[in-house]
Amino acid sequence: MDILILAVVIAVVVIGAISGLVVSGRKKKQLPPSAPSSTPTITQPPAEPHVGEEAEEPHEEPRRTIEEVELPEAQAPAPEAPVEEAEPLEAAPEIEVPEPTAGRLVRLRARLARSQNQLGKGLLTLLSREHLDEDTWEEIEDTLLTADVGVAPTQELVERLRERVKVLGTRTPDELRGLLREELLTLVGTDFDREVKTETGHQAGGVPGVVMVVGVNGTGKTTTTGKLARVLVADGRTVVLGAADTFRAAAADQLQTWGERVGAYTVRGPEAGDPASVAFDAVKEGKEMGVDVVLIDTAGRLHTKTGLMDELGKVKRVVEKHGPVDEVLLVLDATTGQNGLVQARVFAEVVDITGIVLTKLDGTAKGGIVVAVQRELGVPVKLVGLGEGADDLAPFEPEAFVDALIGD
């Protein structure tokens, strides 16, 4: 029995050994795994599902040879689209031709209508009274003083009128008008040289004539300089403008616009720069260009500010390094009356004023200021502004002025 059990055990062991050998042999026959590649494999994304005809399996289509292919007929080339022309550059401003200055004041005499009513017609009405007593003469004095003629000129005129009316006796309206015209002409003055001088510089080594324009803020100084350029151009002269008002915003732009309208070149400097250097450069440029006149627009001054007034004197001294200054024109607002005389007096102490420009003499202005300012400074009124138009600055003509005051 023991022998049988032993035989069974041996048989089981033998069968197990044989099975292990068979399995091992099968594993050895399989291919060894390939070594990993150094090149990374790119995994294709899964194909998208196809729908409809695309889901069908591809099939070959019949191919045609090149001889069988029909080429399209040649067509005429399509017309090219028109090329848009480039917009032209902005044209230079058209040069204007200013109105002639001869007789300009005569053409503008209607602008003196209110001054005429206050002074001329007022005096004629009083002098036409049948009896000229003391009360009437006092009214005549008041009329003259109200028109800003000034105290001393008023007293002189009244005394002369008293004498002449006493001698004349019976007075017709025409006689009174002629009498008043003569006396007002004497008061205004007909012996002044009222031409704007621009020739002194040419006599001194070919330097252009130099005109400085000075004045208080707000009197229309820059505008007057631009209008004066038009007056000179209308008289056949070439002009360079110097924008020496470097403290007021846009003053240089304003002056340059005036210059461009009549073809005058403008010399300007940096904002808040030295006005004297701009004035110096303007005269230098004018000399190189060979122009007739250099107009210098200076910064507006408060006559009560000593430092500003001293700087104005510096501008004049610097310009005179090129040559003499022909004119120093003081611009006064005619509506300021006696206050304008105070300004004129202070300016005359700093620079030698050679002429007066009265602006805003139309409308509400009082014509007597012409007499007062000439008496105060001893220099003539050379130009008057009678409106806001570009050609409303006129050379002063005493006869036309007086005729406008007393009316027709």
LINFENTA-V576694 format. One line per field, one symbol per residue. psi: psi as a letter, one per 40 degrees, with the letter a starting at -180 (. if undefined). A space follows every 50 residues. Layout:
# LINFENTA-V576694
psi = ???
This chain:
# LINFENTA-V576694
psi = ddddddddddddddddddddddddddddeiiiiiihidhhihhhihiihi ibdeeiiiihihiiiddehhiiihihhihihhhhiihiihiiihhihiii dheddddeddeeddddddcdddddddeeidhgadddddddddddddefdi ddddddddddddddddddbhhiddddddddddddddddheeihehhheed ddegfehihhhhhiiiheefddddddddddddddefiiihhhgegedhhe dddddddddddefhihhiaiheahddddddddddddddefidihhhhiih iheehddddddddddddddeddiihdihhhhihdeebddddddddddddd ihheihhhifeibeihdeddddddddeeiihdiihfaeidfehihhhddd dddddei.
